[in-house]
Amino acid sequence: MRATLTLLLLAGVAGAADPPVVLPKLDPAKYADAKAAAATAAEIEKEYDDKRKPEAVKMLLAILKGSQMGPGEGWFGPARSRYTWKWLAAKHDLPPDAQALPRARFAGPPELFARLDRDGDGAVTPFDLDWSDRNPYVQQTGMVNRLFRRMDADGDSKLSREDFDAFLKRATGGKDAFTPDDFRAALLSAGPGGAFMPGDGPSIPMLVKGLYGSEVGSLQEGPAVGDAAPDFTLKTADGADTVTLSKLVGPKPVVLVFGNFTCGPFRAIFPEADALRERYKDKATFVMVYVREAHPLDGWKMESNTRVGVAVKQPTTTAERGRVCEQFQAKLKPGMKVLVDDIADTAGNLYSGMPARFYVIDTKGKVGFQSGRGPFGFKAGEMEQALCMALLEAAPPKDVRGALDHLPLPGWAAQLAGPMPKTTAKMLELDYLHRADNPLGNVLAARVRLACAAALGSKYGVATATGDLARMGVTAEPGADAPAVAFARKLSLEGHAITDAEFAAVLKQYGPERTTALVHTVAYCNFHNRIVCGLGTEPRADPPLPVAVDPALLAAPSSPARPPWDDVKAAAHAGPRISPAWSKGGADALGSALAAQKARTLRIPLPGKERFEGLTGREKMQAETILWNTVSSGYQPGMTRAWFACLGAFYEESKVDRVFTNTMFWVVTRTNDCFY
């Protein structure tokens, strides 16, 4: 025994080129005696002492010590991935201690953000990317998957009406209804520790045999993250098609899905993986590799398999494996291409793919993600997030000045990007916030934008708002939000005529935070629609577009040349439309009007000072000293920052004379009878 263990030790120590892992010769039947199993485990532990144990040795030790193949035991551990929170934060230039990536800063399309933002709170956080067994979401999905399998009567990994009827019949036992206790009894297993369904629990001899036969998993460990993906050439089950992995690599990331018919957890999760293939079929290549059976009739037999008609012996030839694969295909009807590993388990051992595993291969042919071993590490959602980041990694840089080459820029942005790239970038970010991440709620915001655009006669604004509503699957009919839509229309056309009572009604319905968001949204609509009307932008339903800008590429933006001032003064024009009332009164009248305005009771309560604790520098100073900023930064700091970022980029880039801009500001406010 000692000599055999020494051989095991030498074979298992990692070196420059790791040799295949070899386990010592053991008689599985001997370990029906738990004491004998424990004694062998102690000998193996002594041989390794403080040396690294290969994964297969860890699994053997766990089995000999009585493990029932639970999560975290033996070789069951977390995925290995390049695509971590640290990677994502660095990709977006977040500070090292950042704990959130808000939607407005995400450098990719909204559909990728939605898959990374697992809890849907509008920001990607480390919690969203945590797939460890201690994560509450992972624990809940694990329980749901187990319950799904209990209710899936025919084992096709889909719950039909017939499945539900069969479950209800089983749960009620002939009664008209069932109690919570009946429900628990029907769903929860009575296996060892609740870990297995009835009849599925293994013995130590059974697990030792399954380990040595590579049924519970490959003895090899597969490529590390960053390694070149090992190449293989395999055929489909019918032999009609041959695929070489290296020929798939390059244009798009490749997702490898390893699995087999008799692994119940694999069958349960596979439809989710197949649905991801459908979702990303234009962006990634999905391939399944059919590997050695996990629970054949002549191995660790599962009664839960037998009950759903999954009962096969371990194939002994590649042709036999192909025929079993055809049974799998007939039952689960996969959409992705399925290749059959040869009977020597070449691909299965190269990738440590038994019984089930995911890999994401990047466009350079490197391993970017290796899931944990199945069943516990076989998490389709975790693989999807890795794929999303691989797609981000492979995407071309999104610089506004070159965006016309690879981004579907809105018409107005295409018109502005050349002369004012920084301003255009900030306007795109502001546009995305108001349309796809609006604190008012994207549906109400779209209805408000539609009302404002229609009031201003902006065909482009009407088209985009209508398109956004259609994408969300809702109509323009405001329903209970009719007061907000009417308020937005009146604020656009005659804001000075909004009464205290009208404002109070909106404040009562929406509260100060959403009321502030409503005013911001109306202000944005008026700002943006007047720009597109001035540019004559063609009306079309452009989707909201998140764009990240590399400041280094925009260091020296070009601005349009301004004509000489004398030419401007000499230009023919019809003259300004000046109201006779503007010239009445003088400074004293203005002072009296300002005093009367200051004496008015505020329409909205001021936010408490605690809301400014997270603000710094100029932003905090303005929030504490300028009433407009106090309300805006206090209730909607994100919307306020986005607005000032846009304004700041414009001032920096346009180099417009400040006397001219302040004069224009005075003209606009007087035109709208705005006291400001």
C-alpha positions as CSV (number, residue, x, y, z in Angstrom):
1,M,0.0,0.0,0.0
2,R,2.8,2.4,0.9
3,A,4.6,2.0,-2.4
4,T,1.4,2.5,-4.3
5,L,0.7,5.7,-2.4
6,T,4.2,7.0,-3.1
7,L,3.6,6.4,-6.8
8,L,0.3,8.4,-6.4
9,L,2.2,11.2,-4.7
10,L,4.8,11.5,-7.4
11,A,2.2,11.4,-10.1
12,G,0.0,14.0,-8.5
13,V,2.5,16.8,-7.7
14,A,2.1,19.7,-10.0
15,G,5.2,20.6,-12.1
16,A,6.2,22.5,-15.2
17,A,4.2,20.0,-17.2
18,D,1.7,18.2,-14.9
19,P,1.6,14.4,-15.6
20,P,-1.8,12.7,-15.7
21,V,-3.2,12.1,-12.2
22,V,-3.1,8.4,-11.2
23,L,-4.9,7.0,-8.2
24,P,-3.6,4.0,-6.2
25,K,-5.1,0.6,-6.8
26,L,-7.9,0.0,-4.3
27,D,-10.6,-2.6,-3.9
28,P,-13.9,-0.7,-3.6
29,A,-15.6,-3.6,-1.8
30,K,-13.2,-3.3,1.1
31,Y,-14.6,0.0,2.0
32,A,-18.0,-1.2,3.0
33,D,-16.2,-1.2,6.3
34,A,-16.1,2.5,7.3
35,K,-13.1,1.9,9.6
36,A,-11.1,0.4,6.7
37,A,-12.0,3.5,4.6
38,A,-10.9,5.8,7.4
39,A,-7.6,4.0,7.8
40,T,-6.8,4.3,4.1
41,A,-7.7,8.0,4.2
42,A,-5.3,8.4,7.1
43,E,-2.4,6.8,5.2
44,I,-3.0,9.0,2.2
45,E,-3.1,12.1,4.4
46,K,0.2,11.1,5.9
47,E,1.8,10.6,2.5
48,Y,0.8,14.1,1.3
49,D,1.6,15.9,4.6
50,D,1.9,19.6,3.5
51,K,2.2,18.9,-0.2
52,R,-0.4,19.9,-2.7
53,K,-3.1,17.4,-3.2
54,P,-4.5,17.0,-6.7
55,E,-8.3,17.4,-7.0
56,A,-8.8,13.6,-7.5
57,V,-6.9,12.9,-4.3
58,K,-9.1,15.4,-2.4
59,M,-12.2,13.7,-3.7
60,L,-10.9,10.2,-2.8
61,L,-10.1,11.4,0.7
62,A,-13.6,12.9,1.1
63,I,-15.3,9.7,-0.1
64,L,-13.2,7.5,2.2
65,K,-14.1,9.8,5.1
66,G,-17.9,9.3,4.4
67,S,-18.7,12.2,2.1
68,Q,-22.0,12.0,0.3
69,M,-20.7,14.3,-2.5
70,G,-22.0,17.5,-1.0
71,P,-21.1,21.0,-2.1
72,G,-17.6,22.1,-0.9
73,E,-16.5,18.6,-0.3
74,G,-13.5,17.0,-2.1
75,W,-13.0,18.5,-5.5
76,F,-16.3,20.6,-5.5
77,G,-15.3,24.2,-5.4
78,P,-15.9,27.5,-7.1
79,A,-15.5,28.4,-10.8
80,R,-12.2,29.8,-12.0
81,S,-12.6,33.0,-14.1
82,R,-10.8,36.0,-15.5
83,Y,-14.2,37.7,-15.5
84,T,-14.5,38.9,-11.9
85,W,-15.7,42.0,-10.2
86,K,-12.1,43.2,-10.2
87,W,-11.9,42.8,-13.9
88,L,-15.2,44.5,-14.6
89,A,-14.3,47.5,-12.3
90,A,-10.9,47.9,-14.0
91,K,-12.6,47.7,-17.4
92,H,-14.7,50.7,-16.4
93,D,-11.9,52.7,-14.7
94,L,-13.7,52.4,-11.3
95,P,-11.6,53.2,-8.2
96,P,-10.1,50.1,-6.4
97,D,-12.6,50.3,-3.5
98,A,-15.7,50.8,-5.8
99,Q,-18.6,48.5,-4.9
100,A,-21.0,49.4,-7.7
101,L,-21.1,50.0,-11.5
102,P,-24.1,52.1,-12.3
103,R,-26.0,51.6,-15.5
104,A,-25.0,55.0,-16.9
105,R,-21.3,54.1,-16.7
106,F,-21.6,50.7,-18.3
107,A,-19.6,50.4,-21.5
108,G,-21.9,48.0,-23.3
109,P,-25.4,47.4,-24.6
110,P,-28.3,47.4,-22.1
111,E,-29.0,43.7,-22.6
112,L,-25.6,42.7,-21.3
113,F,-26.0,45.1,-18.3
114,A,-29.3,43.5,-17.5
115,R,-27.7,40.0,-17.3
116,L,-24.9,41.2,-15.0
117,D,-27.3,43.2,-12.8
118,R,-28.7,40.0,-11.3
119,D,-30.9,41.7,-8.7
120,G,-32.1,44.4,-11.1
121,D,-31.4,47.3,-8.8
122,G,-29.7,49.4,-11.6
123,A,-26.1,48.8,-10.6
124,V,-23.8,45.8,-11.0
125,T,-22.2,44.9,-7.6
126,P,-19.9,42.2,-6.3
127,F,-23.0,40.5,-4.9
128,D,-24.5,40.2,-8.5
129,L,-21.4,38.3,-9.6
130,D,-21.1,36.1,-6.4
131,W,-22.0,32.5,-7.3
132,S,-20.6,30.9,-4.2
133,D,-22.6,28.3,-2.3
134,R,-23.1,30.7,0.6
135,N,-24.9,33.3,-1.6
136,P,-28.6,33.4,-0.8
137,Y,-29.5,33.7,-4.5
138,V,-27.5,30.6,-5.3
139,Q,-29.0,28.7,-2.4
140,Q,-32.5,29.6,-3.5
141,T,-31.9,28.6,-7.2
142,G,-30.4,25.3,-6.0
143,M,-33.5,24.5,-4.1
144,V,-35.7,25.6,-7.0
145,N,-33.8,23.3,-9.3
146,R,-34.2,20.3,-7.0
147,L,-38.0,21.0,-6.7
148,F,-38.2,21.4,-10.4
149,R,-36.7,17.9,-10.9
150,R,-39.2,16.5,-8.4
151,M,-42.1,17.9,-10.3
152,D,-40.7,17.0,-13.8
153,A,-42.6,13.7,-14.1
154,D,-41.3,12.7,-17.5
155,G,-37.7,13.9,-17.1
156,D,-37.6,16.2,-20.2
157,S,-36.6,19.2,-18.2
158,K,-39.8,21.1,-19.0
159,L,-42.8,21.4,-16.7
160,S,-46.0,20.8,-18.6
161,R,-49.6,20.9,-17.6
162,E,-49.5,17.1,-17.4
163,D,-46.5,17.3,-15.1
164,F,-48.4,19.6,-12.8
165,D,-51.5,17.4,-12.8
166,A,-49.4,14.3,-12.0
167,F,-47.7,16.2,-9.1
168,L,-51.0,17.4,-7.7
169,K,-52.4,13.8,-7.9
170,R,-49.3,12.5,-6.1
171,A,-49.4,15.3,-3.5
172,T,-53.1,15.1,-2.6
173,G,-53.2,11.3,-2.4
174,G,-56.8,11.3,-3.7
175,K,-57.9,14.3,-1.6
176,D,-59.4,17.5,-3.0
177,A,-56.6,19.6,-1.6
178,F,-53.3,19.2,0.2
179,T,-51.8,20.8,3.3
180,P,-48.4,22.5,3.7
181,D,-47.2,19.2,5.3
182,D,-48.5,17.2,2.2
183,F,-46.7,19.7,0.0
184,R,-43.4,19.3,1.9
185,A,-43.7,15.5,1.9
186,A,-44.3,15.5,-1.9
187,L,-41.3,17.8,-2.7
188,L,-38.6,17.1,-0.1
189,S,-36.6,13.9,-0.3
190,A,-36.1,11.5,2.5
191,G,-32.6,10.6,1.4
192,P,-29.4,10.9,3.5
193,G,-29.4,14.4,4.9
194,G,-32.0,15.4,2.4
195,A,-29.2,15.5,-0.3
196,F,-30.7,12.8,-2.6
197,M,-34.0,11.7,-3.8
198,P,-35.3,8.4,-2.4
199,G,-33.2,5.5,-3.7
200,D,-30.3,7.6,-5.0
201,G,-28.0,7.8,-2.0
202,P,-24.5,6.2,-2.6
203,S,-22.3,4.0,-0.5
204,I,-18.5,4.4,-0.1
205,P,-17.7,1.4,-2.4
206,M,-20.1,2.7,-5.0
207,L,-18.4,6.2,-4.9
208,V,-14.9,4.7,-5.0
209,K,-15.8,2.7,-8.1
210,G,-17.4,5.7,-9.7
211,L,-14.4,7.9,-9.0
212,Y,-12.0,5.4,-10.5
213,G,-14.2,4.9,-13.5
214,S,-14.4,8.7,-14.1
215,E,-18.2,8.6,-13.8
216,V,-18.4,11.0,-10.9
217,G,-15.8,13.2,-12.6
218,S,-12.6,13.2,-14.5
219,L,-9.4,12.6,-12.5
220,Q,-7.7,15.3,-14.5
221,E,-8.2,19.0,-13.8
222,G,-8.5,20.7,-17.2
223,P,-6.8,23.8,-18.5
224,A,-6.3,26.8,-16.2
225,V,-7.8,30.3,-16.9
226,G,-5.5,32.0,-19.4
227,D,-4.2,28.7,-20.9
228,A,-4.7,28.0,-24.6
229,A,-7.9,26.0,-25.0
230,P,-6.9,22.3,-25.8
231,D,-7.9,21.4,-29.3
232,F,-10.0,18.4,-30.2
233,T,-11.8,17.0,-33.2
234,L,-15.1,15.1,-32.6
235,K,-18.1,13.9,-34.6
236,T,-21.8,14.4,-34.1
237,A,-23.8,11.3,-32.9
238,D,-24.9,10.4,-36.4
239,G,-21.4,10.9,-37.8
240,A,-22.6,13.3,-40.4
241,D,-20.5,16.3,-39.1
242,T,-17.0,16.7,-37.8
243,V,-16.0,19.7,-35.7
244,T,-12.5,20.9,-34.8
245,L,-12.5,23.3,-31.9
246,S,-9.6,25.5,-33.1
247,K,-11.6,26.2,-36.3
248,L,-14.4,27.7,-34.2
249,V,-12.2,30.1,-32.2
250,G,-11.6,33.7,-33.3
251,P,-14.7,35.5,-34.7
252,K,-16.7,35.0,-31.5
253,P,-16.3,33.6,-28.0
254,V,-17.0,29.8,-27.8
255,V,-19.0,28.2,-25.0
256,L,-18.3,24.5,-24.3
257,V,-21.0,22.6,-22.5
258,F,-20.0,19.1,-21.2
259,G,-22.7,16.7,-20.0
260,N,-24.4,13.3,-20.3
261,F,-27.9,11.8,-20.3
262,T,-27.8,10.1,-16.8
263,C,-26.7,13.2,-14.9
264,G,-30.1,14.5,-13.5
265,P,-28.8,18.0,-12.6
266,F,-27.3,18.3,-16.1
267,R,-30.6,17.4,-17.7
268,A,-32.4,20.0,-15.5
269,I,-29.9,22.8,-16.3
270,F,-29.3,22.0,-20.0
271,P,-32.5,23.7,-21.3
272,E,-31.3,26.9,-19.7
273,A,-27.9,26.6,-21.4
274,D,-29.7,25.9,-24.7
275,A,-31.9,29.0,-24.2
276,L,-28.7,31.0,-23.8
277,R,-27.5,29.7,-27.1
278,E,-30.6,31.1,-28.7
279,R,-30.1,34.4,-26.9
280,Y,-26.5,34.8,-28.0
281,K,-26.4,32.8,-31.2
282,D,-25.3,35.9,-33.2
283,K,-22.6,36.7,-30.7
284,A,-21.1,33.4,-29.5
285,T,-20.7,29.8,-30.7
286,F,-22.2,27.1,-28.4
287,V,-21.1,23.5,-28.6
288,M,-22.0,20.5,-26.4
289,V,-19.6,17.6,-25.8
290,Y,-21.4,14.4,-24.8
291,V,-19.2,12.6,-22.2
292,R,-19.1,9.4,-20.0
293,E,-22.3,8.5,-18.2
294,A,-22.5,9.6,-14.6
295,H,-25.2,7.2,-13.4
296,P,-25.3,4.1,-15.6
297,L,-27.3,1.0,-14.6
298,D,-24.0,-0.8,-14.0
299,G,-22.6,2.0,-11.8
300,W,-24.1,4.5,-9.4
301,K,-27.6,3.8,-10.5
302,M,-30.2,6.5,-9.8
303,E,-33.8,5.5,-9.1
304,S,-34.8,9.0,-10.0
305,N,-33.5,8.3,-13.5
306,T,-35.3,5.0,-13.8
307,R,-38.6,6.7,-12.9
308,V,-38.4,9.1,-15.9
309,G,-37.2,6.4,-18.3
310,V,-33.5,7.2,-18.3
311,A,-31.8,3.8,-17.9
312,V,-28.7,2.9,-19.9
313,K,-25.5,1.0,-19.2
314,Q,-22.1,2.6,-19.5
315,P,-21.2,2.5,-23.2
316,T,-18.0,0.5,-24.1
317,T,-17.5,1.9,-27.6
318,T,-17.7,5.3,-29.2
319,A,-20.6,4.0,-31.4
320,E,-22.6,2.9,-28.3
321,R,-22.0,6.3,-26.7
322,G,-23.3,7.9,-29.9
323,R,-26.5,5.9,-29.6
324,V,-27.1,6.9,-26.0
325,C,-26.4,10.5,-27.1
326,E,-29.2,10.1,-29.6
327,Q,-31.6,9.1,-26.8
328,F,-30.5,12.3,-25.0
329,Q,-31.2,14.4,-28.1
330,A,-34.6,12.8,-28.6
331,K,-35.7,13.6,-25.0
332,L,-34.3,17.1,-24.6
333,K,-34.2,18.2,-28.3
334,P,-31.1,20.5,-28.0
335,G,-30.7,23.4,-30.4
336,M,-26.9,23.6,-30.1
337,K,-24.6,21.2,-32.0
338,V,-23.8,18.1,-29.9
339,L,-20.5,16.3,-30.4
340,V,-19.7,12.8,-29.0
341,D,-16.5,12.3,-27.0
342,D,-14.6,9.2,-28.0
343,I,-14.7,6.2,-25.7
344,A,-11.2,7.1,-24.4
345,D,-12.7,10.3,-23.0
346,T,-10.2,12.5,-24.8
347,A,-12.1,15.7,-24.6
348,G,-13.6,14.9,-21.3
349,N,-10.2,14.5,-19.7
350,L,-8.6,17.4,-21.6
351,Y,-11.3,19.7,-20.1
352,S,-12.2,17.7,-16.9
353,G,-15.7,17.8,-18.3
354,M,-17.3,14.8,-16.5
355,P,-20.1,14.8,-15.4
356,A,-21.0,18.4,-16.4
357,R,-19.1,21.6,-16.9
358,F,-19.0,24.9,-18.7
359,Y,-16.1,26.7,-20.4
360,V,-16.0,30.1,-22.1
361,I,-13.2,30.4,-24.6
362,D,-12.3,34.0,-25.6
363,T,-11.7,35.2,-29.2
364,K,-7.9,34.6,-28.8
365,G,-8.5,31.0,-28.0
366,K,-7.7,31.4,-24.3
367,V,-9.8,29.9,-21.4
368,G,-11.6,32.8,-19.8
369,F,-13.9,30.8,-17.6
370,Q,-14.0,27.3,-16.2
371,S,-17.1,26.5,-14.1
372,G,-16.8,24.4,-11.0
373,R,-17.3,20.7,-11.4
374,G,-20.9,19.5,-11.8
375,P,-23.4,19.1,-10.4
376,F,-22.8,22.0,-7.9
377,G,-20.6,24.1,-10.2
378,F,-22.8,23.7,-13.2
379,K,-24.5,27.1,-13.1
380,A,-25.8,28.5,-16.4
381,G,-26.3,32.0,-14.9
382,E,-22.7,32.2,-13.9
383,M,-21.5,31.0,-17.3
384,E,-23.8,33.6,-18.9
385,Q,-22.2,36.4,-16.9
386,A,-18.7,35.3,-17.9
387,L,-19.9,35.2,-21.5
388,C,-21.3,38.8,-21.2
389,M,-17.9,40.0,-20.0
390,A,-16.1,38.1,-22.7
391,L,-18.3,39.9,-25.2
392,L,-17.5,43.2,-23.5
393,E,-13.8,42.3,-23.8
394,A,-14.1,41.5,-27.5
395,A,-16.1,44.6,-28.4
396,P,-14.3,47.4,-30.2
397,P,-13.5,50.5,-28.1
398,K,-16.5,52.9,-28.1
399,D,-15.0,56.3,-28.7
400,V,-17.5,58.9,-29.9
401,R,-15.2,60.3,-32.6
402,G,-15.0,56.9,-34.3
403,A,-18.4,55.7,-33.3
404,L,-19.8,56.0,-36.8
405,D,-17.7,53.0,-37.8
406,H,-19.3,50.6,-35.3
407,L,-22.2,52.1,-33.4
408,P,-25.7,52.9,-34.5
409,L,-25.5,56.6,-33.4
410,P,-28.7,58.5,-33.2
411,G,-29.0,61.1,-36.0
412,W,-28.4,64.1,-33.8
413,A,-25.3,62.5,-32.3
414,A,-23.9,61.8,-35.8
415,Q,-24.4,65.5,-36.6
416,L,-22.6,66.7,-33.4
417,A,-19.9,64.0,-32.9
418,G,-17.4,65.5,-35.3
419,P,-17.2,69.1,-34.1
420,M,-18.2,68.4,-30.4
421,P,-17.3,64.8,-29.5
422,K,-17.1,65.4,-25.7
423,T,-20.4,67.2,-25.6
424,T,-22.0,64.5,-27.7
425,A,-20.7,61.8,-25.4
426,K,-22.2,63.5,-22.4
427,M,-25.4,64.1,-24.2
428,L,-25.6,60.3,-25.0
429,E,-25.0,59.5,-21.4
430,L,-27.7,62.0,-20.4
431,D,-30.1,60.6,-23.0
432,Y,-29.5,57.0,-21.8
433,L,-30.1,58.0,-18.2
434,H,-33.4,59.6,-19.0
435,R,-34.6,56.9,-21.3
436,A,-33.2,53.6,-19.7
437,D,-32.4,54.4,-16.1
438,N,-34.8,57.2,-15.1
439,P,-35.6,57.4,-11.4
440,L,-39.1,58.4,-12.4
441,G,-39.6,55.0,-13.9
442,N,-38.8,54.4,-17.6
443,V,-42.4,53.9,-18.6
444,L,-43.7,57.1,-17.0
445,A,-40.6,58.9,-18.3
446,A,-41.4,57.8,-21.9
447,R,-45.0,59.0,-21.6
448,V,-43.8,62.3,-20.2
449,R,-41.2,62.6,-23.0
450,L,-43.9,61.8,-25.6
451,A,-46.2,64.5,-24.2
452,C,-43.4,67.1,-24.2
453,A,-42.2,66.3,-27.7
454,A,-45.8,66.5,-29.1
455,A,-46.3,69.9,-27.4
456,L,-43.0,71.2,-28.9
457,G,-43.7,69.8,-32.3
458,S,-40.6,67.5,-32.3
459,K,-41.2,64.6,-34.7
460,Y,-37.9,63.0,-33.6
461,G,-38.9,63.2,-29.9
462,V,-42.3,61.7,-30.7
463,A,-40.7,58.8,-32.6
464,T,-38.1,57.9,-29.9
465,A,-40.6,58.1,-27.1
466,T,-43.1,56.0,-29.0
467,G,-40.4,53.5,-29.9
468,D,-39.3,53.2,-26.2
469,L,-42.9,52.5,-25.1
470,A,-43.2,49.8,-27.8
471,R,-39.9,48.2,-26.6
472,M,-41.3,48.1,-23.1
473,G,-44.5,46.6,-24.3
474,V,-46.8,49.4,-23.0
475,T,-49.0,52.0,-24.6
476,A,-48.9,55.8,-24.4
477,E,-52.2,55.9,-22.3
478,P,-51.0,57.4,-19.0
479,G,-53.8,55.9,-16.8
480,A,-53.2,56.9,-13.2
481,D,-50.2,59.0,-14.3
482,A,-52.4,61.4,-16.3
483,P,-51.7,64.3,-13.8
484,A,-47.9,63.9,-14.3
485,V,-48.3,63.9,-18.1
486,A,-50.6,67.0,-18.0
487,F,-48.2,68.7,-15.7
488,A,-45.3,68.0,-18.1
489,R,-47.2,69.4,-21.1
490,K,-48.1,72.6,-19.2
491,L,-44.6,73.0,-17.8
492,S,-43.2,72.8,-21.4
493,L,-45.7,75.3,-22.9
494,E,-46.4,77.8,-20.1
495,G,-44.3,76.8,-17.1
496,H,-44.9,80.2,-15.5
497,A,-48.7,79.4,-15.3
498,I,-48.2,76.3,-13.1
499,T,-50.2,77.0,-9.9
500,D,-49.3,76.1,-6.4
501,A,-52.3,73.7,-6.2
502,E,-51.2,71.9,-9.4
503,F,-47.7,71.4,-8.1
504,A,-49.0,70.3,-4.7
505,A,-51.1,67.6,-6.3
506,V,-48.1,66.2,-8.2
507,L,-46.0,66.4,-5.0
508,K,-48.7,64.5,-3.1
509,Q,-48.9,61.7,-5.7
510,Y,-45.2,61.2,-6.3
511,G,-43.3,62.6,-3.4
512,P,-40.3,64.9,-3.5
513,E,-37.8,62.5,-5.1
514,R,-40.0,61.5,-8.1
515,T,-41.4,65.0,-8.5
516,T,-37.8,66.3,-8.8
517,A,-37.1,63.5,-11.3
518,L,-40.3,64.6,-13.2
519,V,-39.1,68.2,-13.5
520,H,-35.6,67.0,-14.6
521,T,-37.2,64.8,-17.3
522,V,-39.3,67.7,-18.6
523,A,-36.2,70.0,-18.6
524,Y,-34.3,67.3,-20.5
525,C,-37.1,66.9,-23.0
526,N,-37.2,70.7,-23.7
527,F,-33.4,70.9,-24.0
528,H,-33.0,67.9,-26.2
529,N,-36.1,68.4,-28.5
530,R,-35.1,72.0,-29.2
531,I,-31.7,70.8,-30.2
532,V,-33.0,68.1,-32.6
533,C,-35.5,70.6,-34.0
534,G,-32.7,73.1,-34.6
535,L,-30.5,70.5,-36.3
536,G,-33.4,69.2,-38.4
537,T,-32.7,65.7,-37.3
538,E,-34.7,63.1,-39.3
539,P,-37.4,61.5,-37.1
540,R,-36.7,57.8,-36.3
541,A,-37.1,55.6,-33.2
542,D,-33.4,55.4,-32.2
543,P,-32.9,53.1,-29.1
544,P,-31.1,54.5,-26.0
545,L,-27.3,54.0,-26.5
546,P,-24.8,53.8,-23.7
547,V,-21.4,55.0,-24.8
548,A,-18.1,55.0,-23.0
549,V,-15.5,57.6,-24.1
550,D,-11.7,57.3,-23.9
551,P,-10.6,60.8,-22.8
552,A,-7.2,60.3,-24.3
553,L,-8.7,60.0,-27.8
554,L,-10.6,63.2,-27.2
555,A,-7.7,65.3,-25.9
556,A,-7.8,67.8,-28.7
557,P,-11.3,68.1,-30.1
558,S,-11.9,70.3,-33.1
559,S,-14.6,73.0,-32.8
560,P,-16.2,74.6,-35.8
561,A,-14.6,77.9,-36.8
562,R,-16.6,80.9,-35.7
563,P,-17.0,83.8,-38.2
564,P,-15.5,87.2,-37.4
565,W,-17.6,89.3,-35.1
566,D,-17.9,92.1,-37.7
567,D,-19.5,89.6,-40.1
568,V,-21.9,88.5,-37.5
569,K,-23.0,92.1,-36.8
570,A,-23.4,92.8,-40.5
571,A,-25.7,89.8,-41.0
572,A,-29.2,90.5,-42.2
573,H,-32.0,89.5,-39.8
574,A,-35.5,90.3,-38.9
575,G,-34.6,91.6,-35.5
576,P,-35.3,90.1,-32.1
577,R,-38.9,89.5,-30.9
578,I,-38.8,91.7,-27.8
579,S,-41.9,92.1,-25.6
580,P,-42.7,95.7,-24.7
581,A,-43.1,94.6,-21.1
582,W,-39.4,93.8,-20.9
583,S,-38.3,97.4,-20.9
584,K,-40.7,98.5,-18.2
585,G,-39.6,99.1,-14.6
586,G,-35.9,98.9,-14.5
587,A,-33.6,97.8,-11.7
588,D,-36.0,98.8,-8.9
589,A,-38.9,96.8,-10.4
590,L,-36.6,93.8,-10.8
591,G,-35.5,94.1,-7.2
592,S,-39.1,94.2,-6.0
593,A,-40.0,91.2,-8.1
594,L,-37.1,89.2,-6.8
595,A,-37.9,90.1,-3.2
596,A,-41.5,88.9,-3.7
597,Q,-40.3,85.7,-5.2
598,K,-38.0,85.0,-2.3
599,A,-40.8,85.7,0.1
600,R,-42.9,82.9,-1.4
601,T,-43.5,79.6,0.5
602,L,-41.4,76.8,-1.1
603,R,-43.5,74.4,-3.2
604,I,-41.3,71.4,-2.3
605,P,-39.7,70.7,1.1
606,L,-35.9,71.0,1.3
607,P,-34.0,67.8,1.6
608,G,-32.2,67.2,4.9
609,K,-28.5,67.9,5.2
610,E,-27.8,64.2,5.6
611,R,-28.5,63.8,1.9
612,F,-25.3,65.9,1.1
613,E,-22.9,63.8,3.2
614,G,-21.8,61.9,0.1
615,L,-21.2,65.1,-1.9
616,T,-17.7,66.7,-2.1
617,G,-16.1,69.9,-3.5
618,R,-18.0,72.2,-5.8
619,E,-21.0,69.9,-5.9
620,K,-21.4,70.1,-2.1
621,M,-20.8,73.8,-2.0
622,Q,-23.5,74.5,-4.6
623,A,-26.0,72.1,-2.9
624,E,-25.6,74.0,0.3
625,T,-25.7,77.6,-1.1
626,I,-27.9,77.5,-4.3
627,L,-31.5,76.7,-3.8
628,W,-32.0,75.0,-7.1
629,N,-29.0,72.7,-6.5
630,T,-30.2,72.1,-2.9
631,V,-33.4,70.5,-4.2
632,S,-31.9,68.9,-7.3
633,S,-28.7,67.4,-5.7
634,G,-30.5,66.4,-2.6
635,Y,-33.3,64.5,-4.2
636,Q,-31.7,63.4,-7.6
637,P,-27.9,63.7,-7.4
638,G,-27.4,61.3,-10.4
639,M,-29.6,63.3,-12.7
640,T,-28.0,66.6,-11.5
641,R,-24.4,65.3,-12.1
642,A,-25.3,64.1,-15.6
643,W,-26.8,67.5,-16.5
644,F,-23.8,69.4,-15.2
645,A,-21.4,67.0,-16.9
646,C,-23.1,67.8,-20.2
647,L,-23.1,71.5,-19.6
648,G,-19.4,71.4,-18.5
649,A,-18.4,69.5,-21.7
650,F,-20.2,72.1,-23.8
651,Y,-18.6,75.1,-22.2
652,E,-15.1,73.4,-22.5
653,E,-15.5,72.4,-26.1
654,S,-17.6,75.2,-27.7
655,K,-15.6,78.1,-26.2
656,V,-18.7,80.2,-26.5
657,D,-18.4,83.8,-25.1
658,R,-19.9,83.9,-21.6
659,V,-21.5,87.3,-22.1
660,F,-23.3,85.9,-25.2
661,T,-24.5,82.8,-23.3
662,N,-25.8,84.8,-20.4
663,T,-27.5,87.2,-22.7
664,M,-29.2,84.2,-24.4
665,F,-30.1,82.8,-21.0
666,W,-31.8,86.1,-20.2
667,V,-33.7,86.2,-23.5
668,V,-34.9,82.6,-23.0
669,T,-36.1,83.1,-19.4
670,R,-37.9,86.4,-20.3
671,T,-39.5,84.7,-23.3
672,N,-40.9,82.0,-21.0
673,D,-41.9,84.5,-18.3
674,C,-39.5,82.7,-15.9
675,F,-38.7,84.7,-12.7
676,Y,-35.2,83.1,-12.7
